[in-house]
Amino acid sequence: MRKQRPETIAASRGIGEDRAFGAVNPPLFLSSTYTFSGYATPGQHEYSRTSNPTRSLLAETIAELEGGTAAIITSSGMAALNLVLSLLRPSDLMIAPHDCYGGSYRLIQQKAERGHFRVRFLDQNDPEALALGLGQRPKLVLVETPSNPLMRIVDIAALATAAHEVGALLAVDNTFLSPALQTPIALGADLVVHSTTKYLNGHSDVIGGAVVAASASEGEQLDQWANITGVTGSAFDAYLILRGIRTLHARLDVQQRNAAAIAAFLSSHPAVERVHYPGLHTHPGHSIAKAQQRGYGAMLSFELKGGVAEVRHFVESVKVFTLAESLGGIESLVAHPATMTHLGMGAEARAAAGISDSLIRLSVGLEAEDDLIDDLGNALSNL
Ligand SMILES: *Cc1c(COP(=O)(O)O)cnc(C)c1O
């Protein structure tokens, strides 16, 4: 049989395979422990920290969607990144984006401070800074593309080649697009990190993560370390995330169509200074995004004309959008990075990363396009 398309993988893995009762939907196995079939003979599963049928099905599905050999399901996106960082030794150097997810920045920074490894944060679109960093022979390069909240694009294939030339592994945080819109392993990445909290689950009711490995040996190493440290995700969460994945492609189709319409609307609005959306021809990463993505996603950010007073008025005026952190759910959210997601970064680091106080981030959901645009239009007209 020819290889199945991603939509089929997402909708069908585990369906109709229950041998106990013929349940069409794969059952949820909450049991923490499993019967040995006899003396010194464990069955397929032994203890749920190590492996669990529900979590294994989710892992296989995510690995297949990402085109990897194995996936490890963790209790959060941060646990997934922490698992990847466990590959590093104290003398090893890693390169991370200077504008990475705030929680990732904090984790990497604090582990480096404690001597777990060395780190250089740099602008991966600055060829000189990148060459300098790679010249120090890092062991790991972490990429986030599109980046949060400015939606900067990094050329994954080019960076994978450059990283491999100096003997580094390339890990890509694929949270913002999901495998529906970007598959980094096909572009040369060794590892893919996810916060499944976002698009993979898609319903804002789970915290979860995953690491996908291109090679079996790294997959095994990470799997063992996840068991040793106990960062594996719960069966119930795995069940919910798998349920979310069933509709991943359908959701993103509509959500990114809404996002593109909103980006176009905001681009021509007099109260808006600038829009950051990779689907716009004016976006500096547009051509790379077009080449390496299968769509431009449903995240965007924009700068309002004016300052914090206008921002405050805007976020208090929207009614369809909800003021909250996180992203990737079926509901539309608005966030103000300077006082919410990127507050902990400090004003200086925010300025260096180009995150102004008038920047607003949108996670676009499944509501009707016209209602979303009316909502934004109303909030903008009252400024
Ligand atoms: C949310 C997020 C994380 C962290 O994931 P959690 O599930 O919240 O631990 C990491 N990277 C990116 C890009 C994210 O958006």
PDBQT file of the ligand as one rigid body, heavy atoms in Angstrom, charges set to zero:
ROOT
HETATM    1  C1  LIG A 401       3.858  26.971  24.808  1.00  0.00    +0.000 C 
HETATM    2  C2  LIG A 401       5.168  26.784  24.169  1.00  0.00    +0.000 A 
HETATM    3  C3  LIG A 401       6.176  26.034  24.787  1.00  0.00    +0.000 A 
HETATM    4  C4  LIG A 401       6.015  25.458  26.174  1.00  0.00    +0.000 C 
HETATM    5  O1  LIG A 401       5.038  24.475  26.239  1.00  0.00    +0.000 OA
HETATM    6  P1  LIG A 401       4.191  24.123  27.559  1.00  0.00    +0.000 P 
HETATM    7  O2  LIG A 401       3.285  23.055  27.088  1.00  0.00    +0.000 OA
HETATM    8  O3  LIG A 401       3.504  25.370  27.992  1.00  0.00    +0.000 OA
HETATM    9  O4  LIG A 401       5.167  23.655  28.588  1.00  0.00    +0.000 OA
HETATM   10  C5  LIG A 401       7.364  25.856  24.108  1.00  0.00    +0.000 A 
HETATM   11  N1  LIG A 401       7.578  26.399  22.881  1.00  0.00    +0.000 NA
HETATM   12  C6  LIG A 401       6.628  27.138  22.269  1.00  0.00    +0.000 A 
HETATM   13  C7  LIG A 401       6.921  27.716  20.928  1.00  0.00    +0.000 C 
HETATM   14  C8  LIG A 401       5.407  27.357  22.877  1.00  0.00    +0.000 A 
HETATM   15  O5  LIG A 401       4.478  28.107  22.270  1.00  0.00    +0.000 OA
ENDROOT
TORSDOF 0
